[in-house]
Amino acid sequence: MAHYNINLKDIEVGSDILQLPTDIFDSGSGKGTVIDSGTTLAYLPSMVYDQLISKVLAGQPELKLYLVEQQFTCFEYTESCSIDDGFPVIKFHFEDSLSLTVYPHDYLFLFKVSRRSFCFLVVSPQGDIWCIGWQKGVSQSKNGRDMTLLGDLVLSNKLVVYDLENMAIGWVDYNCSSSIKVKDEKTGTVYTVGAHNLSSASTFLIRRILTFFLLLIPVLNCLTN
């Protein structure tokens, strides 16, 4: 298939499961939700998006919302507690009881205020604001349904394995700013590679790095077809 498609069953925001039609994530011949590391944000069907945003903001009813660049829902956040403490964790639940956790610091991003960004508003925010990375889906599948597409926003700080032979994909939480151990398949030598060195590694080493992440072993126990 053209994309990595997985079967999403429901979405949990905080401790609440979104109340959605059972077939909302059924894309017909598209066979479910698309995982796409080439897409920056995450796109949800309109009904899913509306419920999710409502739940995300429910604990902060006093927030004043702004529309930035005609697409991002944003707000000033000046509370003493962190973003992670002020907003709910979101979990995507897939078939076979598998899940993917997205933290507030993953789906919220800091937006530097400029006059140009808010030239269409009567009242502009005074400081930097946070924006919500979830977007309302615009692409439709062949049967007319809004597609669910999960991009880098949900894959932040995760190691991902693509098992092409078994047509499976899996992930595990990981601090991607730290180093990682990789193994040379021919010599058995184990290397510790810092995140800042990955981009400057030789093509030869990169090819082996991408294939033999030692730390991906736990992922093999939680693959989803």
Summary of the structure (lengths in Angstrom):
residues: 225
radius of gyration: 19.6
end to end distance: 13.0
largest distance: 65.0
contacts: 592
relative contact order: 0.17
helix: 25%
strand: 32%
